[in-house]
Amino acid sequence: MNVKKLFISTVIVGTLVIGASIAGAQDNGNRGRGGRGGNGLGLEIAETYTGLTREEIITAVRGGETLAQLIEANGQSVEAFITEVVSETTAKIDARTATIKAKLESNITARVYGERPPAPEPTATPNA
């Protein structure tokens, strides 16, 4: 995949994640899933770029305004926002990828030596 396609894909994924974070946030004061902030990817950066609180951003977007409009209304650069979110997203992907690769190598090594791979770590059950 060439660099241009990778960049466009990353921007699209980042935008979808931001949209999902905004749409999935609750109006009751919780900060996403379980009240812990969910993944909140980009929303904290959006607060900085828009000068609005999380709740104000959610209300505005639900009211039909775009994140780009909110950013520009605060005199900020939409392109700089996108760059920052892509950078943050890329860092998180890289960290998760490194963890997955380390677990994969450990599991394969264990199997090659006839050992049982370590049991997976328990994960939190998402709130229903």
Rosetta blueprint (number, residue, H / E / L):
1 M L
2 N L
3 V H
4 K H
5 K H
6 L H
7 F H
8 I H
9 S H
10 T H
11 V H
12 I H
13 V H
14 G H
15 T H
16 L H
17 V H
18 I H
19 G H
20 A H
21 S H
22 I H
23 A H
24 G H
25 A L
26 Q L
27 D L
28 N L
29 G L
30 N L
31 R L
32 G L
33 R H
34 G H
35 G H
36 R L
37 G L
38 G L
39 N L
40 G L
41 L L
42 G L
43 L H
44 E H
45 I H
46 A H
47 E H
48 T H
49 Y H
50 T H
51 G L
52 L L
53 T L
54 R H
55 E H
56 E H
57 I H
58 I H
59 T H
60 A H
61 V H
62 R H
63 G L
64 G L
65 E L
66 T L
67 L H
68 A H
69 Q H
70 L H
71 I H
72 E H
73 A H
74 N L
75 G L
76 Q L
77 S L
78 V H
79 E H
80 A H
81 F H
82 I H
83 T H
84 E H
85 V H
86 V H
87 S H
88 E H
89 T H
90 T H
91 A H
92 K H
93 I H
94 D H
95 A H
96 R H
97 T H
98 A H
99 T H
100 I H
101 K H
102 A H
103 K H
104 L H
105 E H
106 S H
107 N H
108 I H
109 T H
110 A H
111 R H
112 V H
113 Y L
114 G L
115 E L
116 R L
117 P L
118 P L
119 A L
120 P L
121 E L
122 P L
123 T L
124 A L
125 T L
126 P L
127 N L
128 A L
